[in-house]
Amino acid sequence: MMEENDCTGPNCEQTISMPLLDNMEATLKADLDVRKLNKFLKRYISHEVKTEIADAMPDAMLKMMNESLLKVESLESRLDELMTKKEIKEDMAPTTSSAPINEICLDTREDCQNLNRDSNICESNDDDRRDACRMTCGYCEPMGHTFYLGFSPNIRTAQLIFSSVRRGVCNLTTLGSSTYAHILLENASRIHSLSGVASKEYKLKCNILTKLYVIEIRSDGVDGYIVIPTKYLSRQYIIPSYNQGSGPGTYLAIISTNQATEVEISQKGKSFTKASLNIDMEWNNYNNDKIDISGSYVEASKPVAVFSNIVCTSVGSCAPFSDMVIPMRYYSKTFFVPFFQGITLKSVRIYANSTCSINVYDASLNLLSAASLDIIKRFVEVNNTNMASIVSSCPSMVQLYSHKASNQKDFMTLITGIDKYLPHYYFTMPSYSSLLLIIIETAKKSALIIDGTTITPGRITEIQEPVNSYNKYSMFTFTISQGRHEAKTTNGASFGLWIYGTKDGFAFPAGYRISKT
C-alpha cells in the first residue's frame, strides 16, 4: 500500500487503511472503522506487556506494581463517581465561607456507610476528614454491627428496638454462657422482648448496620436509652446518676471489648477501685448504701462499654433511671433543653472533667443561673422550670431528670448538644405510648419531612416557639405510629429528635452525630 494512498481527513485516527486483493489479484484499498478494534488491541497489548514484564520482573516488584495499579484504578473510579455526583466543587479555590464544613462537602449517607465500613472514616481525626472533603460523620448515626448490653439485678425484662437500612439478622449471646438467640430484622426493624435479663450481660452481632434502643422494664416503671455501637466506644467516661429513694441502690457495669484492659474508677478525686479485664468480661458494682455516684470517673486502657442504673430514685415515684453512658470524646458545649409534654418540674446535671463555667438561659436569653463546675465533683445541678438553653465553657454532658406529675413516671435522658444534631434519622417507635420531640431552626421547619411527607399542623400536639430567641429555634411534639420511620430535611438542616413517653416514664435521643467535640 502506497503512503500517498493512506487515509486522509478528520476521522483517520479512528480509521485504518488496509490493502485488499480481488479475484483478479488487483490491488484494492478499504478504509475500516476500527474504534472497537482499537480498544481490543489496547487490552491485548496491555496484557502482553504485563506478561513480558512478569517473566522478567521479580515477584516482589511485580506485587508492588500490581498494588499500585489497583490503587490508581480505585482512585480513578472514585473520582469519576464524585464528578458524576458533582461533589467536587472547586476545592482547589480558596474559600472564606464561615459555613460548617459538612455544608460544603456533599458526601451522602451511603458514602458515609461505605467509607466507615471500608476505612472507619468516623474514627479519623477532624483534619484528615476535612482535608479529604470527607466530613461524612456529620451524616453518620450511631449505627453498628456489634453492641454490648448490661442489666442490673432489678431489671427483669427489656425490649430491644432495632432500626436499620435493610433486612438482616442479629445473634444475641449471653456473656459467660453458650446461650444465644437469632433475631430477624424484617422490614429493617424489630422490637424484640428479652426476659430474665437480671444481672446479665450480652453481646449482639448483626450482619447489617443497625441502630439499637433499649427499654428496661420494671413493675413500677420503665426507662430507655440508645445503645452505642462497639466501634464508637472509648476509654474515658463520667457517670450520670441521681439521688436514691427508699428502694435498692445503684448499679454500675463496665464491659471490656479487648484483651488485657485495665480499668480504674475514681469518686470525688480519689481512686475507688481497679479491675483487670479480658475481652467480653464484665465488672459491676451494686450498692445499697444510698450513695449518689454522679460524677464518678472511669478510665480504661482500651475501649469499654459503661452502664449506669438507679434502681429507685428520690424524685417522686420509685422508678428506674437507666442509661448507656456516652464517652467523653462526644461531649458538647451548647445545649437546648427539651420540653417534654406534661413535664412541669425537671432538673439537669451538667457533667465535665474540667473546671469550667456553666450558664443557663431562658427562651429570651435571660441568664437564669451561673455556676462553676470543679474537677473534683465533676457535675453541677440546676433546677429551674424556665431553662431553655445551657452553655458550658468546656466539653460537657447534660442529663435531664423529670420530676413526677400526678399521671406520669420519672425518667432520665441524655440531652445532646446542638452540634450533635443530624439532618437524617432512621428510628423505630416502641410499643409503649410514645411521642416525638423535635428541635429545629424556625426558618427551616418547612424542609422537615417524615416518611416522605411534610408535617401537618393536625399532627403537632404542642409547640414551644422559640426555644431560644437569639438562635431562633422551634420545638414541637409530634404524634406518630409504632414501627420504623425516617425523618430528614430536604435542605440538609440538622435537627434534634427525641422519643419519649411520659405516661410510662422514658425518653432518649433518636440518634446523634458521632464526632469529637
Disulfide bonds with the S-S distance in Angstrom:
Cys7-Cys12 2.27
Cys105-Cys133 2.45
Cys112-Cys140 1.74
Cys122-Cys137 2.45
Cys170-Cys206 2.01
Cys312-Cys318 1.87
Cys356-Cys394 2.23
